Amino acid sequence: MGTSRSRAAFDKSVFINCPYDAEYTPLLRPLLFTVVVLGYKPLLASDRSDSTENRVDKILGLIRRSRLSIHDISRLKASTEGEFSRFNLPFELGLAHASRVFGPAQMRRKRCLILEKDQHDFRRALSDLAGVDIKAHANDPPGIVRCVRNWFVETVELTAAHSPTKIWYGFTDFAADFYSARKADGFSDDDLNMMPTPEYTDFIRKWVARNKQ
């Protein structure tokens, strides 16, 4: 029974490797909504904050727990003078890929989605990925919904999924309900913008269950 539950949890878990900043929030939130509405559980390194925990060990643990992973490397390139490139993103992608190649038998079943802003930008920095199917979202929130939803249908072979447009409209309905309900609960705009991801994801799950998305 325990092994069966463990495998089911592994199959339904999605490791999310993406930037953690205010600029990415308009993409992250519809991404999370899409994963949840399709019946899966997103896992992020930011989900828990333990100052005594080694970050790489935490990421490895999340990768081991997840059959699926989504890696948005669209912020790999520095955008302003003096800003460093974000090597954490390709590093975590490499860890996930290595876990599939060198890990135990269960890890051979892992599937990975790589996201970019523009279709071929990554080739300038990661030429080893030439020939790999990468989805481009153009920094467009409905675009990231479409990329993620279509990947689940094509690669994860999810047979029953709402259209990208219906999922996007569902997200906008959720976002409006979420904002008004949380403001009534006494949350400020800063509270909502900086809400921990597990708390936000839990609100998504409850809303989806109530609205039978």
Number of C-alpha atoms within 10 A of each C-alpha: 6 7 8 9 10 11 15 12 16 21 18 18 22 27 23 26 26 23 20 12 9 11 9 15 15 12 20 22 18 24 25 23 25 26 21 20 22 19 15 17 21 24 22 18 20 16 11 12 10 9 7 6 10 9 14 12 10 16 20 15 12 21 30 21 20 24 25 26 22 21 21 24 22 23 16 21 16 11 10 8 6 7 9 11 13 15 12 14 18 19 12 19 21 11 15 29 19 12 18 20 14 10 13 11 9 14 22 14 12 21 18 20 19 21 24 21 20 14 15 12 15 20 12 10 11 11 9 10 11 12 8 8 11 21 22 21 22 15 15 13 18 19 21 26 27 21 20 24 23 18 18 18 14 11 11 14 10 14 9 8 16 15 12 19 13 12 22 22 12 19 23 13 12 18 16 10 13 17 15 11 12 15 14 10 9 9 15 13 12 8 12 14 11 13 13 14 19 15 10 16 20 12 16 22 17 11 17 18 11 9 10 8 16
